[in-house]
Amino acid sequence: MGTLFARVTQTDRRSPGDTRAAELLKALDSLAERRSLDAVVEPLQHAVRAVPLGGLRGVLQGRRLGHPLHPALVQVPVGAWLSSALLDGVPGCERAARTLVAVGVAAAVPAAVTGWVDWAEQHEQQMRTGVLHAAAMSAAVALYGASWAARARGSGRLGRGLGLAGVAVLGGGATIGGHLAFRQGAGANKAEPVPHLVEPGWHDLGRVEEFPLGQGVRRTVGEVPVLVVREAEQSFRVLADRCSHFSGPLSEGEVVDGCVTCPWHGSVFRLADGWNVGGPATAPQPCFATRTSEDGLLQACLPEAG
């Protein structure tokens, strides 16, 4: 009875604003389960992956930057468009506002390209949400393009109206994008928690003879799975097993030329230091130091664990 009363009391304390926020959140969560979007998602994914970008793909994904490039590039069109909206309210700033609208439309192109490249390497729930984010942002670009055209023809009032509509659509698209990044974790480093989960000190992984040469073996350090590769008789490499891109099991990947390839999306990590040398991963794998105890046990330690 007391539990029921507590639940009723908690429900009664919710403000109308809290209820509306919860409804919005549920609506955003539901986007990921809309299987009807797969009819659009699947061909788009194949098309994006089929574009022959070569080494440029890694640049667009932000591998050299250390995190996705898309969030950095979107600052330019968003900033330009919001600034144009402010200048629309200042007399004598029509030309400046028109210039900012044009800058935003032009800058939206590279931002969209990086977004599509990232999107094609996400899981199906994220891609469903992401395609709606892209649709909203495309609509915003179209509205701002029409706004610039109207302003260029001297139809300032129509241009400002289209700009205001663009702001509204932009806000909706940004909300979906924020949900995709922070609620669904798109683009986040999935290996970041490892140093916080591993206890300090050396951990036993098994007897040396349990590890065959040149093959990946999965072990655990506490609750953290790790990949163990024996490169030579007494040379071992140990990395966090869950890929930083999408938690793929590296222990099931191919080990070639001192690197391991994630079986899910093809990210390639150097065994010596965990550095991401290829694929969509933008963050390296946590790398463990190793040693062999006097009684023949392989041990690993992550110095950063705290």
One Martini backbone bead per residue (centre of mass of N, CA, C, O) as a GRO file, in nm:
protein
  306
    1MET     BB    1   0.058   0.063  -0.021
    2GLY     BB    2   0.300   0.254   0.005
    3THR     BB    3   0.402   0.224  -0.288
    4LEU     BB    4   0.146   0.329  -0.429
    5PHE     BB    5   0.146   0.609  -0.293
    6ALA     BB    6   0.425   0.695  -0.403
    7ARG     BB    7   0.349   0.682  -0.702
    8VAL     BB    8   0.116   0.883  -0.697
    9THR     BB    9   0.277   1.120  -0.582
   10GLN     BB   10   0.485   1.134  -0.812
   11THR     BB   11   0.277   1.187  -1.037
   12ASP     BB   12   0.151   1.449  -0.911
   13ARG     BB   13   0.434   1.614  -0.929
   14ARG     BB   14   0.399   1.646  -1.213
   15SER     BB   15   0.440   1.849  -1.459
   16PRO     BB   16   0.341   1.944  -1.764
   17GLY     BB   17   0.633   1.966  -1.867
   18ASP     BB   18   0.721   1.678  -1.796
   19THR     BB   19   0.514   1.534  -1.971
   20ARG     BB   20   0.599   1.654  -2.243
   21ALA     BB   21   0.893   1.554  -2.232
   22ALA     BB   22   0.824   1.253  -2.218
   23GLU     BB   23   0.673   1.242  -2.487
   24LEU     BB   24   0.907   1.335  -2.665
   25LEU     BB   25   1.103   1.110  -2.587
   26LYS     BB   26   0.926   0.875  -2.686
   27ALA     BB   27   0.913   0.970  -2.978
   28LEU     BB   28   1.219   0.954  -3.030
   29ASP     BB   29   1.256   0.655  -2.953
   30SER     BB   30   1.056   0.542  -3.178
   31LEU     BB   31   1.230   0.587  -3.432
   32ALA     BB   32   1.417   0.327  -3.398
   33GLU     BB   33   1.141   0.127  -3.454
   34ARG     BB   34   1.098   0.209  -3.760
   35ARG     BB   35   1.086  -0.023  -4.008
   36SER     BB   36   0.979   0.141  -4.253
   37LEU     BB   37   1.264   0.289  -4.299
   38ASP     BB   38   1.431   0.056  -4.437
   39ALA     BB   39   1.353   0.120  -4.735
   40VAL     BB   40   1.561   0.367  -4.716
   41VAL     BB   41   1.817   0.287  -4.560
   42GLU     BB   42   1.949   0.054  -4.722
   43PRO     BB   43   2.006   0.196  -4.999
   44LEU     BB   44   2.163   0.432  -4.877
   45GLN     BB   45   2.392   0.274  -4.751
   46HIS     BB   46   2.497   0.146  -5.011
   47ALA     BB   47   2.553   0.412  -5.159
   48VAL     BB   48   2.759   0.536  -4.962
   49ARG     BB   49   2.961   0.292  -4.961
   50ALA     BB   50   3.006   0.303  -5.289
   51VAL     BB   51   3.168   0.544  -5.267
   52PRO     BB   52   3.491   0.638  -5.401
   53LEU     BB   53   3.694   0.771  -5.148
   54GLY     BB   54   3.900   0.629  -4.997
   55GLY     BB   55   4.100   0.816  -4.788
   56LEU     BB   56   3.869   1.031  -4.744
   57ARG     BB   57   3.688   0.879  -4.547
   58GLY     BB   58   3.864   0.916  -4.291
   59VAL     BB   59   3.846   1.222  -4.291
   60LEU     BB   60   3.531   1.245  -4.274
   61GLN     BB   61   3.524   1.075  -3.998
   62GLY     BB   62   3.782   1.186  -3.810
   63ARG     BB   63   4.044   1.023  -3.744
   64ARG     BB   64   4.257   1.261  -3.720
   65LEU     BB   65   4.088   1.413  -3.493
   66GLY     BB   66   3.938   1.180  -3.285
   67HIS     BB   67   3.657   1.260  -3.412
   68PRO     BB   68   3.391   1.353  -3.543
   69LEU     BB   69   3.341   1.600  -3.794
   70HIS     BB   70   3.044   1.689  -3.814
   71PRO     BB   71   2.998   1.865  -3.550
   72ALA     BB   72   3.197   2.089  -3.646
   73LEU     BB   73   3.062   2.174  -3.924
   74VAL     BB   74   2.768   2.260  -3.820
   75GLN     BB   75   2.841   2.539  -3.694
   76VAL     BB   76   2.832   2.717  -3.945
   77PRO     BB   77   2.536   2.708  -4.047
   78VAL     BB   78   2.400   2.758  -3.776
   79GLY     BB   79   2.538   3.029  -3.712
   80ALA     BB   80   2.454   3.180  -3.970
   81TRP     BB   81   2.142   3.150  -3.942
   82LEU     BB   82   2.107   3.274  -3.661
   83SER     BB   83   2.234   3.546  -3.737
   84SER     BB   84   2.031   3.620  -3.959
   85ALA     BB   85   1.786   3.636  -3.769
   86LEU     BB   86   1.894   3.876  -3.606
   87LEU     BB   87   1.941   4.076  -3.852
   88ASP     BB   88   1.638   4.091  -3.942
   89GLY     BB   89   1.591   4.296  -3.681
   90VAL     BB   90   1.798   4.494  -3.830
   91PRO     BB   91   1.836   4.778  -3.963
   92GLY     BB   92   2.043   4.758  -4.255
   93CYS     BB   93   2.103   4.413  -4.265
   94GLU     BB   94   2.022   4.262  -4.529
   95ARG     BB   95   2.292   4.185  -4.663
   96ALA     BB   96   2.416   4.026  -4.428
   97ALA     BB   97   2.191   3.819  -4.405
   98ARG     BB   98   2.218   3.708  -4.692
   99THR     BB   99   2.510   3.612  -4.663
  100LEU     BB  100   2.461   3.410  -4.430
  101VAL     BB  101   2.269   3.228  -4.578
  102ALA     BB  102   2.474   3.143  -4.796
  103VAL     BB  103   2.688   3.027  -4.609
  104GLY     BB  104   2.509   2.806  -4.487
  105VAL     BB  105   2.447   2.652  -4.748
  106ALA     BB  106   2.742   2.589  -4.825
  107ALA     BB  107   2.826   2.453  -4.544
  108ALA     BB  108   2.616   2.212  -4.554
  109VAL     BB  109   2.756   2.019  -4.748
  110PRO     BB  110   3.003   1.904  -4.584
  111ALA     BB  111   2.832   1.829  -4.339
  112ALA     BB  112   2.657   1.618  -4.486
  113VAL     BB  113   2.879   1.429  -4.584
  114THR     BB  114   2.984   1.346  -4.303
  115GLY     BB  115   2.714   1.240  -4.200
  116TRP     BB  116   2.674   1.008  -4.408
  117VAL     BB  117   2.934   0.852  -4.345
  118ASP     BB  118   2.860   0.791  -4.053
  119TRP     BB  119   2.574   0.666  -4.088
  120ALA     BB  120   2.667   0.401  -4.259
  121GLU     BB  121   2.810   0.289  -3.958
  122GLN     BB  122   2.551   0.217  -3.821
  123HIS     BB  123   2.289   0.112  -3.668
  124GLU     BB  124   1.960   0.070  -3.738
  125GLN     BB  125   1.845   0.264  -3.523
  126GLN     BB  126   2.027   0.506  -3.596
  127MET     BB  127   1.949   0.524  -3.898
  128ARG     BB  128   1.655   0.595  -3.856
  129THR     BB  129   1.705   0.857  -3.706
  130GLY     BB  130   1.912   0.982  -3.912
  131VAL     BB  131   1.721   1.013  -4.160
  132LEU     BB  132   1.541   1.226  -4.018
  133HIS     BB  133   1.755   1.429  -3.964
  134ALA     BB  134   1.831   1.470  -4.263
  135ALA     BB  135   1.554   1.562  -4.360
  136ALA     BB  136   1.535   1.815  -4.183
  137MET     BB  137   1.800   1.950  -4.283
  138SER     BB  138   1.719   1.959  -4.582
  139ALA     BB  139   1.476   2.143  -4.539
  140ALA     BB  140   1.640   2.379  -4.427
  141VAL     BB  141   1.813   2.424  -4.676
  142ALA     BB  142   1.579   2.480  -4.868
  143LEU     BB  143   1.468   2.728  -4.717
  144TYR     BB  144   1.734   2.895  -4.733
  145GLY     BB  145   1.755   2.893  -5.038
  146ALA     BB  146   1.483   3.040  -5.082
  147SER     BB  147   1.557   3.286  -4.913
  148TRP     BB  148   1.790   3.385  -5.088
  149ALA     BB  149   1.632   3.414  -5.352
  150ALA     BB  150   1.428   3.622  -5.248
  151ARG     BB  151   1.633   3.837  -5.162
  152ALA     BB  152   1.771   3.867  -5.446
  153ARG     BB  153   1.478   3.973  -5.567
  154GLY     BB  154   1.360   4.167  -5.319
  155SER     BB  155   1.203   3.959  -5.114
  156GLY     BB  156   1.233   4.014  -4.794
  157ARG     BB  157   0.983   3.906  -4.652
  158LEU     BB  158   0.994   3.620  -4.764
  159GLY     BB  159   1.283   3.559  -4.672
  160ARG     BB  160   1.225   3.586  -4.369
  161GLY     BB  161   1.006   3.370  -4.352
  162LEU     BB  162   1.183   3.135  -4.451
  163GLY     BB  163   1.390   3.166  -4.224
  164LEU     BB  164   1.200   3.102  -3.988
  165ALA     BB  165   1.130   2.821  -4.090
  166GLY     BB  166   1.423   2.721  -4.080
  167VAL     BB  167   1.462   2.745  -3.775
  168ALA     BB  168   1.244   2.541  -3.693
  169VAL     BB  169   1.358   2.296  -3.850
  170LEU     BB  170   1.640   2.306  -3.729
  171GLY     BB  171   1.553   2.246  -3.439
  172GLY     BB  172   1.435   1.966  -3.497
  173GLY     BB  173   1.692   1.839  -3.619
  174ALA     BB  174   1.875   1.891  -3.370
  175THR     BB  175   1.713   1.718  -3.173
  176ILE     BB  176   1.760   1.452  -3.321
  177GLY     BB  177   2.070   1.468  -3.320
  178GLY     BB  178   2.103   1.470  -3.011
  179HIS     BB  179   1.967   1.199  -2.965
  180LEU     BB  180   2.163   1.033  -3.137
  181ALA     BB  181   2.426   1.107  -2.975
  182PHE     BB  182   2.325   1.086  -2.653
  183ARG     BB  183   2.111   0.851  -2.644
  184GLN     BB  184   2.246   0.649  -2.881
  185GLY     BB  185   2.571   0.698  -2.927
  186ALA     BB  186   2.666   0.837  -3.176
  187GLY     BB  187   3.025   0.854  -3.208
  188ALA     BB  188   3.114   0.725  -2.961
  189ASN     BB  189   3.345   0.604  -2.734
  190LYS     BB  190   3.326   0.267  -2.634
  191ALA     BB  191   3.624   0.257  -2.470
  192GLU     BB  192   3.633   0.478  -2.243
  193PRO     BB  193   3.550   0.308  -1.971
  194VAL     BB  194   3.785   0.110  -1.915
  195PRO     BB  195   3.974   0.270  -1.705
  196HIS     BB  196   3.718   0.269  -1.491
  197LEU     BB  197   3.689  -0.067  -1.467
  198VAL     BB  198   3.984  -0.115  -1.398
  199GLU     BB  199   4.181  -0.243  -1.183
  200PRO     BB  200   4.449  -0.214  -1.027
  201GLY     BB  201   4.699  -0.390  -1.160
  202TRP     BB  202   4.747  -0.728  -1.190
  203HIS     BB  203   4.617  -0.973  -1.433
  204ASP     BB  204   4.497  -1.277  -1.494
  205LEU     BB  205   4.470  -1.475  -1.817
  206GLY     BB  206   4.674  -1.719  -1.818
  207ARG     BB  207   4.844  -1.951  -1.960
  208VAL     BB  208   5.074  -1.935  -2.200
  209GLU     BB  209   4.983  -2.210  -2.357
  210GLU     BB  210   4.680  -2.096  -2.429
  211PHE     BB  211   4.834  -1.921  -2.658
  212PRO     BB  212   4.832  -1.887  -2.979
  213LEU     BB  213   4.983  -1.810  -3.258
  214GLY     BB  214   4.825  -1.537  -3.420
  215GLN     BB  215   4.574  -1.538  -3.216
  216GLY     BB  216   4.267  -1.457  -3.097
  217VAL     BB  217   4.186  -1.402  -2.748
  218ARG     BB  218   3.945  -1.427  -2.498
  219ARG     BB  219   3.930  -1.220  -2.209
  220THR     BB  220   3.930  -1.110  -1.862
  221VAL     BB  221   3.917  -0.794  -1.672
  222GLY     BB  222   3.706  -0.867  -1.488
  223GLU     BB  223   3.449  -0.707  -1.683
  224VAL     BB  224   3.670  -0.685  -1.911
  225PRO     BB  225   3.723  -0.741  -2.230
  226VAL     BB  226   3.995  -0.911  -2.403
  227LEU     BB  227   4.269  -0.911  -2.627
  228VAL     BB  228   4.482  -1.190  -2.718
  229VAL     BB  229   4.820  -1.182  -2.861
  230ARG     BB  230   5.058  -1.404  -2.993
  231GLU     BB  231   5.358  -1.316  -3.162
  232ALA     BB  232   5.549  -1.479  -2.970
  233GLU     BB  233   5.677  -1.668  -2.738
  234GLN     BB  234   5.717  -1.376  -2.540
  235SER     BB  235   5.481  -1.214  -2.710
  236PHE     BB  236   5.228  -0.979  -2.605
  237ARG     BB  237   4.889  -0.867  -2.679
  238VAL     BB  238   4.665  -0.615  -2.523
  239LEU     BB  239   4.320  -0.543  -2.574
  240ALA     BB  240   4.040  -0.414  -2.598
  241ASP     BB  241   3.768  -0.587  -2.737
  242ARG     BB  242   3.590  -0.339  -2.771
  243CYS     BB  243   3.511  -0.141  -3.005
  244SER     BB  244   3.516   0.205  -3.029
  245HIS     BB  245   3.285   0.228  -3.240
  246PHE     BB  246   3.074  -0.061  -3.168
  247SER     BB  247   3.168  -0.313  -2.983
  248GLY     BB  248   3.323  -0.505  -3.133
  249PRO     BB  249   3.478  -0.827  -3.159
  250LEU     BB  250   3.814  -0.858  -3.193
  251SER     BB  251   3.848  -1.173  -3.134
  252GLU     BB  252   3.690  -1.219  -3.431
  253GLY     BB  253   3.918  -1.112  -3.583
  254GLU     BB  254   4.176  -1.024  -3.793
  255VAL     BB  255   4.526  -1.120  -3.788
  256VAL     BB  256   4.753  -0.874  -3.942
  257ASP     BB  257   5.042  -0.719  -3.936
  258GLY     BB  258   4.991  -0.614  -3.629
  259CYS     BB  259   4.672  -0.638  -3.673
  260VAL     BB  260   4.320  -0.565  -3.613
  261THR     BB  261   3.993  -0.657  -3.736
  262CYS     BB  262   3.685  -0.566  -3.732
  263PRO     BB  263   3.392  -0.757  -3.806
  264TRP     BB  264   3.180  -0.522  -3.851
  265HIS     BB  265   3.342  -0.231  -3.987
  266GLY     BB  266   3.676  -0.247  -4.027
  267SER     BB  267   3.844  -0.171  -3.804
  268VAL     BB  268   4.190  -0.076  -3.740
  269PHE     BB  269   4.438  -0.215  -3.509
  270ARG     BB  270   4.717  -0.176  -3.329
  271LEU     BB  271   4.874  -0.391  -3.112
  272ALA     BB  272   5.103  -0.220  -2.974
  273ASP     BB  273   4.880   0.056  -2.910
  274GLY     BB  274   4.571   0.071  -3.045
  275TRP     BB  275   4.577   0.213  -3.303
  276ASN     BB  276   4.388   0.377  -3.545
  277VAL     BB  277   4.438   0.287  -3.905
  278GLY     BB  278   4.128   0.209  -3.972
  279GLY     BB  279   3.830   0.301  -4.046
  280PRO     BB  280   3.565   0.443  -3.846
  281ALA     BB  281   3.743   0.474  -3.619
  282THR     BB  282   3.852   0.754  -3.391
  283ALA     BB  283   3.952   0.555  -3.163
  284PRO     BB  284   4.142   0.392  -2.962
  285GLN     BB  285   4.269   0.124  -2.793
  286PRO     BB  286   4.314  -0.005  -2.510
  287CYS     BB  287   4.637  -0.073  -2.361
  288PHE     BB  288   4.825  -0.340  -2.235
  289ALA     BB  289   5.032  -0.457  -2.016
  290THR     BB  290   5.287  -0.720  -1.993
  291ARG     BB  291   5.342  -1.042  -1.820
  292THR     BB  292   5.539  -1.306  -1.666
  293SER     BB  293   5.524  -1.524  -1.438
  294GLU     BB  294   5.692  -1.764  -1.260
  295ASP     BB  295   5.427  -1.972  -1.315
  296GLY     BB  296   5.316  -1.898  -1.625
  297LEU     BB  297   5.154  -1.626  -1.620
  298LEU     BB  298   4.950  -1.412  -1.776
  299GLN     BB  299   4.971  -1.052  -1.752
  300ALA     BB  300   4.772  -0.750  -1.689
  301CYS     BB  301   4.796  -0.381  -1.736
  302LEU     BB  302   4.634  -0.065  -1.664
  303PRO     BB  303   4.765   0.231  -1.580
  304GLU     BB  304   4.489   0.416  -1.596
  305ALA     BB  305   4.363   0.271  -1.379
  306GLY     BB  306   4.126   0.386  -1.099
   0.00000   0.00000   0.00000
